[in-house]
């Protein structure tokens, strides 16, 4: 979003944006500052609505949430870059043109062959020689055109490979969490839509994983060390997910695993294995040699129809963690049938 503020206006907004971050108890990083600046300008209704909804729910704003807001509403990463689309269109036009030209050349060759083959049966020697000459010229022309098309196709293939690589990079930006490498909420919604279109009656087991006292740990250890711990736990989480499952970073200190066509109790067993493996992890600071506190998890497990929205799956399964009406085993809550 572009603004045409004067120096005085920009400076005034800068102080207001930093003050807003202080009220939110968020560090004034470049990304957080950009979101605060946009929030105060009130030009993006969707950005402001997302922040107001988070605040109204009683949840704290953190770096993870503001980074998601930044990517979605400030950078606009939900749309592909215009240059990429233009390049893709150009390659497709070239491929279509080459295919059309190849088809025309082939049809011309077949027509010429049909016309001259009849002449080869003639008893007139001159007519036969002329037919052979015409066939030779036609085939030579066809060969040259095919060689030219092959060169153009090679160029198009190279462009396609470059585009595929760039598309992969864009997909990573759009669908993956940069810190942990897990899927983000946008990817989760996309997968739910895909599963819904394939089988509207399909069920999916959901596991919500909260890292206990992570906010306090982040304050005591600092964001860099906390990020290291977070990535280690994320690796453990993803290690228990099969090819059909979907590991998601759903919040700053929260992960979600979706397991299509997996029974709830099986998902509960997976959750328990994750909990045990994480609690066995031992961390020691490389600088001070100090042993860091043991990491513990609180986990909720349930299952849903794929038509359930992503937010409902997260919120309802998250509620199981502190719900005493559900089966509780070593920090793992599993919804009753």
N, C-alpha and C positions, 0 to 999 in steps of 0.2 A: 504494500500500500504506500502511495506517495503523498507527501504533504508539501505545502508551500508556505511553511511558517517562516516568520522573520527570526533573526538571531535571538531577540528578546523572548519571542513566543516559544522557540525551541528550548531555550534555557529554562524558562518557567515550567514547561512540560517535563523537562529532564528531572528537575527537583521534585516535581509532583510524582513522577514515575518511581523514583527511588524511595520517596516517602511511602508510596503505596506498597512497595516490596517490604519495607520495614513493618508496615501494619500486618502484612501477610506472614511475617517472620521468614522471609525468603532472601537468600543472598542475591546481591545485585550483579549476577553474571550477565554477559551480553544477551543470551537467550531470554532470561527472566526479565531483563530490562525491556527488551523488544515487546514481550507480551504485555507487560505493565503499561508501556507507552500506548500500545494499541487499545488496551482496555480503557484507559482514560480518555482516548480520542473518541471512543464510542461510535466508530464508523463501521465496525464489524459486529452486527447484531448477534451472529452465531457465536463468535468468540466470547462476547460478553455473557451471552446466555449460558454457555458451557461453564464459565467460571462461576456465575451466580448459582447455577445448579449444584456445583460441587460445594460451594460455601453453604448453601441452604440445607444440604444433606448432613452438615455438621462435620464434614471431612476436611482435614487440613490440606492446603495447597503445598505441594512439594516440587522438587526439581523435575521429577519424572512427569508429573501432570502438566507442568508448564512447557516441558519439551514437546509433549504430545500436542498441546495447543499450538505451539509455535510451528510445528511441522504441518499441522492440518489447516490452520487458518492464516498464518503469516506467510509461510513459504508456499502454501497451496499445493502440497505434494500429491494431492489426490488426483491431479491432472498431469498428464505426460508433458514433457517439454515440447513446445511448438516446433523447434528445430528437428527434433527426433521424428515427429510425425511427417514433416516435410521431406526428410531424407527417406523415410519409409515409403511415402507416396511415389517419390522419384524412382526408387528401385522397382516398385510394382509396375509403374508405367513402362520402364525399360524392359522388364520381363514380359509384359503383355505385348509390347511392340515386337520384341524378338520372336516371341511365339507366333505372332501373326505373320511376320515376315518369313519365318521358317515354313509355315503352312502354305503360304503363297508360292514359295520356291518349289516346294514338293509337288504341289498341284501342277505347276508349269512344267516340271520335269516329266510327270506322268503323262500329261497331254502331249508333249513333244514326242515322247517315246511311242505313245499309241499311234500318232500320225505317221511317224517314220518307219515303224515296224511293218506297217502295211506296204510301204514302198520297198522294203527289203525282199518282198515276195515277187516283185516285178521282174519281168524278163529283160527290161531295159537296163543295161549295165550303167549308163550314165545316171539313171534315177536311183539305182542302188548306191552308187558312190556318193551322190548328193545326200541321200538319207543317212549314210554312215557319218558324213561330215556334219550334218545337222545334230545327230545324236552326240558326237564327240564335243561339239561346241556347247550343247545344252548341259552335258554332264560336267564339263570343265567350269562353266558358269555356276552351276549348282554347287560344285566343290568349293569354289572361291567364296560363295555366299555363306556356305556352312562354316567355313573356317573363320570368316568375319563374325558370324553369329556366335561361334564358340568363344572367340576372344571377348566379345561383349558379355557373354554369359559368365565368363570367368571374372570379369570386373564386377558384375552384379553379385556374384557369389561372395566376393571379397567384401563388398559393401554390406551384404546381408549378414556376414559373420561379424562385422564391426557393429552393426545395428543390434544383433542378438546379444553381443557382449554388453552394449550400452543399456539395452532393455533389462538385462539381468541386474545391472547396477541400479537402475531405476526401481526395479521390483524390490531390491534389498532396502532401498530408502523408504519405500512405501509400506512394505509388509513386514519388515523385521525391526526388532528393537536393537538399536545400535550397540548398546552396552553388552547385553547377554547373548545376542544372536537368536533369541526366541522370536516367535511370531508376535505381532502386536494386535490390538483390538480390531483394526481394519481388516487384517488377514482373517481373524476369527469370524467376523461377519461374512466375509467372502466365502469361507469354507461352509458355514452354516447354510448360506444361500445355495451353494453347489449341492450339498447333501440333500437339501429340501427339494431341489429340482429333480434329483435322481430318485428319491424315495420320500414322499411326504410323511410316511408313517415310521420312518427310521428313528430309532432312539439313540441317544448319546449319553454316556456317563460323564459326569463333570467332577473334577477334583480341584478345589480351591485351596491354595497353600499360602499361609501367612507366616512370615518370619517374626518370631516373638521378639518384642522390644527392639526392633530394628532402628526406630527413630532415635531412641536413647543411645544405641550403639553408634549411630551416625554422628551424634553430637559429641560423644566421648572420643571416638577414634578418628573422626574426620571423614570427609566424603571419599577421598582416594582409597583409603583402606576399606571403607564400607563397600565401595564398588567392587573391589577384589573379592571380598566375601560373597557379594551378591552373584558375581559371575561363577564362582565355585559352586554355589548352591544351584544356580541355573543349569550348570552342566550335569549335576546329579539328577535334577528334575527331568531334563531331556533324555538322560540315559535310560530311563524306565519307560519311555514312550516308543511304541512300535511305529512302523512306517505309516500306518493309517491314522495314528493319533496326532493331536495338535497341541504342542506345548506353547503357552502364551504368557507373556509378561503383562499382566492386567493392571498392575499398579506399581508404585515405587518399591514396596516390600511384599508384593503379592504375585503369585503365579497361578495359572489356570491350565489344567490339562483336560482336553476333550477326547473321549475315546468312543468312537461310533461303534454300535453293535456290541458293546461290552456290558456285561451284567454289573449291576451296582456293587454286589459283594466282591466281585473280581476287582473292580476299581478300588474298593476299600483295601484289598490286599496290596495292590500297587501303591496306594497312598501310604500304607504302613511301612512298606519296604523303603520308600523315599524318606519317610520320617527317620527310620533307623539309620539309613546310610548317611544322612546329613548330620545326625547327632553323634555319629562316630568320627566326624571330621574334627581334626585338631589343628588350630592355627597358631603360629608363633610369629611375632613381629620380627622381620629381618633386621630392623634398625636397633631395637632395644633388646631383642631376644625374649621379650615378655610373652607368656602364653595368653592368648586371647580367650574371652569367655566362650563356653560351649554354645553352639547354635542350636536352638530348638524351634520346632514348627507346630503350628496349630492348623488342622486340616479338616475341611468339610467335604463330604462325598454325597452325590445324589445323581439322578438321571432325569432326562427330559426328552420331549419330542423335538426334532430338529426345527420345528416351526417356532419354538420359543426364542425370543430375542436374546441377543448376546448379553445385554445389560441385565435381563431377568435371570439368566443362567448364573451370572456372576453374583448378583445380589442375593438371590435365594439360596445358593450354595454357600455363600459367605456367611449367611445368617445361621447356618447349621453349626458353625464353629463354637458359638456361644449359646447354643440352644440346648438346654439340659434335657429336653424331651426326646432327644435322639441318642442312639447308641454311642457311647464314648469309650474309646480304647486308646490310651496313650496319645492324647491330643488329636485323635482322628474321629470325627463324628460322621456317622453314616445314617442317612435318612431311612426310617423304617418303611416297610412296604405297606 
